Amino acid sequence: MNERRFQISKILLVEDDLDDREFFRDALADVAPDINLFEAENGVQGLEFLTNSGLPDLIFLDLNMPLKNGYECLEDIKKDENFRDKPVIIFSTSLQPEAANVLYDNGASLYIVKPNSFTDLKILIQKALTVVQLYASANMTRESFILQT
């Protein structure tokens, strides 16, 4: 039986920290060099990109940002019929169980705790891509919603 995989060719990373964007860019280039990465510095820019530049296949969204935080961006993304089916992975510096529950209920696909090492980041990105490719159309369970090292 052939398994149908969700194809990822474009990712939008919405992240206010320049170092974190560079770290992510380098890790993604190592694990999936064929994927095009687009970057936004905050939630406002991220939503403008979605509206004006075409749709990415997957969105990595930092939780804590100025101007428009990850909660607000996720809410706006899931309200818009053009974007609501796009997988959104929340990318945060710490595990906040109550926040994870809210984000899960609001339609995020995964919650990733940012690791401290480059190797761990590559592992988490690869796991996230695999999960999204295999299960993009299925709902994640709360138990499998959080990825961390």
Secondary structure, DSSP 8 states (H G I E B T S, - for coil): ---------EEEEE-S-HHHHHHHHHHHHHH-TTSEEEEESSHHHHHHHHHHS---SEEEEESS-SSS-HHHHHHHHHHSTTTTTS-EEEEESS--HHHHHHHHHTT-SEEEE--SSHHHHHHHHHHHHHHHHHHTTS---GGGSEE--
